[in-house]
Amino acid sequence: MTKTITAKDVQELRQRTGAGMMDCKKALEESGGDVDAAVESLRKRGIAKAEKRADRSTSEGLIGAEVRGTVGVLVELNCETDFVARNDDFGAVLSTLVEQMFTSGAADTTAFLASTLNGQSVDEYVKLTAGKTGEAVQVRRVARVDAGATGQVGVYRHHNGKLAALVSITAASAEVAGNASTAEVAKFVAEHVAAAAPLAVDRTGVPADKLESERRIAEEQARQTGKPEAMIEKIATGKIEAYLKDVTLMPQPWVRDGGKSIGDLVTEHGKAAGGDLTVAGFVRFQLGVD
């Protein structure tokens, strides 16, 4: 006789395995209420093992990065050891997830994990992957950039797979966007973003509270050196300007040629492409770093 599945049964199985509520309920239904059989089923499917390891440190992994047309995506897939990250199977999973980012159209990590992949959610797919590797595996974050008909997306992925960036360039027209010079500068700026880690494209993108904090620090430093109060505001303003030049993309010296700024580089390529170019935004992923 098949046992009636209760909420208590599901909760107990969840406590034993660490698996999700719906996974536990399904396993119990399939086993006719036999808890041991349900545990075995979850372990065979890799779900229990993956869930129990969810609190493990997933500081290793790889970042997938690709551009198709005017759309670029990033996927950070984490695991516990570099050994697993370098495994061909792990790389194949990452490639599948990158492909899923394009086909799903997901704009954020929550939507991506809920999207359907081969008849199951991406979240479920990753859990099964974790069971096969014997390590905790998780999608830490994803990003999608669409530059539109009058734009270009540049991509850079470091050779070790642990650092990547996307840059969106907006052009004066579709013709300018499609010019080889526009594509070239998009790639150059993506490489620079990966290397220099700017906070924002320009000063308008730097949070006001961050600027206020920097101003307070500059004022206190000036006071500690004995500067007159009448000079402190001017000194702090000068330091803020220097700070903005250092942390925002457009005024930064280009990593390939410190004699020109990123702003200069974009202007030059715009002239070569036949119209104005604007850096609309960027996304930078470094493994394990927010």
C-alpha positions in Angstrom: 0.0 0.0 0.0 1.4 3.4 -1.0 2.0 5.7 1.9 0.4 9.2 1.9 3.2 11.8 1.6 3.0 14.4 4.3 4.7 17.8 4.7 6.6 16.2 7.7 7.9 13.4 5.5 9.2 16.0 3.0 10.8 18.0 5.7 12.5 15.0 7.2 13.9 13.9 3.9 15.1 17.5 3.3 16.9 17.5 6.6 18.6 14.1 5.8 19.7 15.1 2.3 19.8 18.9 2.1 17.9 18.6 -1.2 15.2 21.1 -2.2 11.6 20.8 -1.1 10.2 19.9 -4.5 13.0 17.4 -5.2 12.3 15.7 -1.9 8.5 15.6 -2.6 9.1 14.1 -6.0 11.5 11.5 -4.7 9.1 10.4 -2.0 6.2 10.1 -4.5 8.3 8.0 -6.9 9.4 5.7 -4.0 5.9 5.3 -2.6 6.9 7.0 0.6 10.0 4.9 1.2 12.4 7.4 2.7 15.6 5.2 2.2 14.7 4.7 -1.4 14.0 8.4 -1.8 17.5 9.2 -0.3 19.1 6.7 -2.7 17.2 8.2 -5.7 18.3 11.7 -4.8 21.9 10.5 -4.4 21.9 8.7 -7.7 20.6 11.9 -9.4 23.4 13.9 -7.6 20.9 16.2 -6.0 21.5 15.2 -2.3 25.2 15.3 -2.7 25.2 18.7 -4.3 22.8 20.2 -1.8 24.8 18.9 1.2 27.9 20.5 -0.2 26.3 23.8 -0.8 28.1 25.4 2.1 31.5 24.4 0.8 33.8 27.2 -0.5 33.4 27.6 -4.2 36.3 29.9 -4.8 37.6 28.3 -8.0 35.9 28.0 -11.4 35.9 29.7 -14.8 34.2 32.6 -16.5 32.6 32.1 -19.9 32.5 35.1 -22.2 31.2 35.4 -25.8 29.8 38.0 -28.2 27.3 37.2 -31.0 26.3 40.1 -33.2 25.6 43.0 -30.9 24.9 40.8 -27.8 27.6 39.7 -25.3 27.2 37.4 -22.3 29.3 36.5 -19.2 28.8 33.4 -17.0 30.8 32.8 -13.8 30.6 29.1 -12.9 32.2 28.2 -9.5 33.5 25.0 -8.0 35.8 24.0 -5.1 39.1 23.2 -6.8 41.1 24.3 -9.8 41.5 20.6 -10.7 37.7 20.4 -11.4 37.7 23.8 -13.1 40.3 22.5 -15.6 38.4 19.4 -16.3 37.0 19.1 -19.9 33.6 18.2 -18.5 33.5 21.4 -16.4 34.4 23.4 -19.5 31.6 21.7 -21.5 29.1 22.6 -18.8 30.3 26.2 -18.9 29.9 26.2 -22.7 26.3 24.9 -22.3 25.5 27.6 -19.9 26.9 30.3 -22.2 24.8 29.0 -25.0 21.8 29.0 -22.6 22.4 32.7 -21.9 22.0 33.5 -25.6 18.9 31.3 -26.1 17.1 32.1 -22.9 17.4 35.9 -23.2 17.8 36.0 -19.3 18.8 39.4 -18.1 19.9 38.4 -14.6 21.0 35.4 -12.5 17.6 34.6 -11.0 15.9 34.5 -14.4 18.8 32.5 -15.8 18.6 29.8 -13.1 14.9 29.5 -13.6 15.1 29.2 -17.4 14.5 25.8 -19.0 17.4 23.7 -20.3 16.8 20.2 -21.8 13.5 19.9 -19.9 14.7 21.1 -16.5 15.7 24.4 -15.0 19.3 25.6 -15.2 19.4 25.4 -11.4 18.6 21.7 -11.6 21.1 21.1 -14.4 23.8 22.7 -12.3 22.9 20.5 -9.2 23.2 17.4 -11.3 26.6 18.6 -12.5 27.7 19.1 -8.9 26.8 15.5 -8.1 28.9 14.2 -11.0 32.0 16.3 -10.1 31.8 15.5 -6.4 32.1 19.2 -5.6 29.8 22.1 -4.9 29.2 23.8 -8.2 27.2 27.0 -8.6 26.4 29.8 -11.1 27.7 32.8 -9.2 26.5 35.4 -11.6 25.7 36.2 -15.2 25.6 39.3 -17.4 24.0 40.2 -20.7 24.9 43.3 -22.8 22.9 44.2 -25.9 24.3 47.2 -27.8 21.5 47.3 -30.3 21.5 48.2 -34.0 23.8 51.2 -33.6 26.3 49.6 -31.3 29.1 47.1 -30.9 30.0 44.9 -28.0 33.7 44.2 -27.2 34.8 41.1 -25.2 38.0 40.2 -23.5 38.6 36.9 -21.6 42.0 36.3 -19.9 43.8 33.2 -20.9 43.3 31.6 -17.5 39.5 32.0 -17.7 39.3 33.8 -14.4 38.9 37.4 -15.7 36.6 38.8 -18.4 34.9 41.9 -19.5 32.2 43.2 -21.9 32.1 46.8 -23.2 29.1 48.3 -25.0 29.9 51.0 -27.6 27.2 53.2 -29.1 27.8 54.7 -32.6 26.3 57.6 -34.5 24.7 55.2 -37.0 24.5 51.5 -37.9 27.1 52.1 -40.6 29.5 53.5 -38.1 28.7 50.7 -35.6 29.6 48.1 -38.3 32.9 49.7 -39.1 36.1 47.7 -38.4 37.5 50.6 -36.3 34.5 50.4 -34.0 34.9 46.7 -33.5 38.6 47.2 -32.8 38.1 49.9 -30.2 35.4 47.8 -28.5 37.9 45.0 -28.0 40.7 47.4 -26.9 38.4 49.0 -24.2 37.2 45.5 -23.0 40.8 44.5 -22.5 41.6 47.7 -20.7 38.5 47.3 -18.4 39.7 43.8 -17.5 43.2 45.1 -16.6 42.4 48.4 -15.0 39.1 47.6 -13.2 37.5 51.1 -13.4 34.5 51.8 -11.2 32.5 53.6 -13.9 32.6 55.0 -17.4 32.8 58.6 -16.1 32.2 60.6 -13.0 28.4 60.5 -13.4 28.6 56.7 -12.7 30.5 57.0 -9.4 28.1 56.7 -6.4 27.6 59.9 -4.5 28.2 58.2 -1.1 31.6 57.0 -2.4 32.6 60.5 -3.4 31.5 61.9 -0.1 33.5 59.3 1.7 36.6 60.2 -0.4 36.0 63.9 0.3 35.9 63.3 4.1 39.1 61.3 4.0 40.8 64.0 1.9 39.7 66.8 4.3 40.9 64.8 7.4 44.2 64.1 5.8 44.6 67.8 5.0 43.8 68.8 8.6 46.3 66.2 10.0 49.1 67.9 7.9 48.2 71.2 9.6 46.7 72.9 6.6 44.5 76.0 7.3 40.8 75.4 7.3 40.4 77.9 4.5 42.5 75.7 2.2 41.0 72.3 3.2 38.0 72.4 0.8 40.2 73.4 -2.1 42.7 70.6 -1.3 39.9 68.0 -0.9 38.4 69.1 -4.3 41.7 68.6 -6.0 42.1 65.1 -4.5 38.6 64.2 -5.6 39.4 65.2 -9.1 42.6 63.1 -9.0 40.6 60.2 -7.6 38.0 60.4 -10.4 40.7 60.5 -13.0 42.1 57.4 -11.5 39.0 55.3 -11.1 36.8 56.2 -14.1 37.3 54.7 -17.5 37.5 57.6 -19.9 40.4 59.6 -18.4 42.4 56.5 -17.5 45.7 56.0 -19.5 45.3 53.2 -22.0 47.0 50.0 -20.7 48.7 49.6 -24.1 49.8 53.2 -24.5 50.0 55.3 -21.4 50.4 58.4 -23.6 46.7 58.5 -24.5 43.6 58.1 -22.4 40.7 55.8 -23.2 38.8 58.9 -24.2 41.5 59.8 -26.7 41.4 56.2 -28.0 37.6 56.2 -28.5 37.7 59.6 -30.3 40.5 58.4 -32.7 38.6 55.3 -33.6 35.4 57.3 -34.0 37.1 59.5 -36.6 38.4 56.4 -38.4 34.9 54.9 -38.4 33.2 58.0 -39.7 31.2 59.1 -36.7 31.1 59.7 -33.0 31.5 56.7 -30.6 30.4 56.5 -27.0 31.2 54.0 -24.3 27.7 53.1 -23.1 28.8 50.8 -20.3 30.8 47.8 -19.3 30.7 44.7 -17.1 33.7 43.1 -15.5 33.9 39.7 -13.9 36.9 38.5 -11.8 36.6 35.1 -10.3 35.2 35.3 -6.8 35.5 39.1 -6.6 32.3 41.3 -6.4 
